[in-house]
Amino acid sequence: MANKKILFRGIKYLGWSLPLFFIGPVVIHSSFKNQNNPLYYVVLALGIIICLSAMLLLFRGVQTVVKSLFDHE
């Protein structure tokens, strides 16, 4: 049986990564549409950071779920 506390923590990571996978590309697309704006680079960097954090949370979530399923102590 899986360790439920660790499993729910992994599902929470996955739950937080899902909206970031949609928000990040929207922010990046918005920054490319407004290249004349002086905040172009700031918004682009923010979008890239959001996308990278979504990938990190997805990796941590999958890693935590697998750990809860296969790591028996």
For each residue, the residues with C-beta under 8 A, 3 or more apart:
1:
2: 6 7 68 69
3: 6 7 68 71
4: 7 8 68
5: 8 9
6: 2 3 9 10 64 67 68
7: 2 3 4 10 11 64 65 68 69
8: 4 5 11 12
9: 5 6 12 13 64 68
10: 6 7 13 14 60 61 62 63 64 65 67 68
11: 7 8 14 15 61 65
12: 8 9 15 16 61
13: 9 10 16 17 57 58 60 61 64
14: 10 11 17 18 57 58 61 62 65
15: 11 12 18
16: 12 13 19 20 57
17: 13 14 20 21 54 55 57 58 61
18: 14 15 21 22
19: 16 22 23
20: 16 17 23 24 50 51 53 54 57
21: 17 18 24 25 51 54 58
22: 18 19 25 26
23: 19 20 26 27 50
24: 20 21 27 28 47 48 50 51 54
25: 21 22 28 29 47 51
26: 22 23 29 30 47
27: 23 24 30 31 43 46 47 50
28: 24 25 31 32 44 47 48 51
29: 25 26 32 33
30: 26 27 33 34 43 47
31: 27 28 34 35 40 43 44 46 47
32: 28 29 35 44
33: 29 30
34: 30 31 37 40 43
35: 31 32 40
36: 40
37: 34 40 43
38:
39: 42 43
40: 31 34 35 36 37 43 44
41: 44 45
42: 39 45 46
43: 27 30 31 34 37 39 40 46 47
44: 28 31 32 40 41 47 48
45: 41 42 48 49
46: 27 31 42 43 49 50
47: 24 25 26 27 28 30 31 43 44 50 51
48: 24 28 44 45 51 52
49: 45 46 52 53
50: 20 23 24 27 46 47 53 54
51: 20 21 24 25 28 47 48 54 55
52: 48 49 55 56
53: 20 49 50 56 57
54: 17 20 21 24 50 51 57 58
55: 17 51 52 58 59
56: 52 53 59 60
57: 13 14 16 17 20 53 54 60 61
58: 13 14 17 21 54 55 61 62
59: 55 56 62 63
60: 10 13 56 57 63 64
61: 10 11 12 13 14 17 57 58 64 65
62: 10 14 58 59 65 66
63: 10 59 60 66 67
64: 6 7 9 10 13 60 61 67 68
65: 7 10 11 14 61 62 68 69
66: 62 63 69 70
67: 6 10 63 64 70 71
68: 2 3 4 6 7 9 10 64 65 71
69: 2 7 65 66
70: 66 67
71: 3 67 68
72:
73:
